[in-house]
């Protein structure tokens, strides 16, 4: 993907280099969060099967709604589809 200014021209190389560093820095924040969520999911959200009640599915649905919003926006799906 190529980023451009509003008039269709490319920004100066120095500005683009700074933007690329900022982009990569922001991108690095995702991996630790995703790894922690995956570990929590793999551990059944720290819940033993004998402890499950009707509140647990509701909680998991709430948890799922947040990444769903992110994936819908990032992948341009659902209401974000063009």
Buried (B, 14 or more C-beta within 10 A) or exposed (E): EEEEEEEEEEEEEEEBEEEEEEEEEEEEEEEEEEEEEEEEEEEEEEEEEEEEEEEEEEEEEEBEEEEEEEEBEEEEEEEEEE
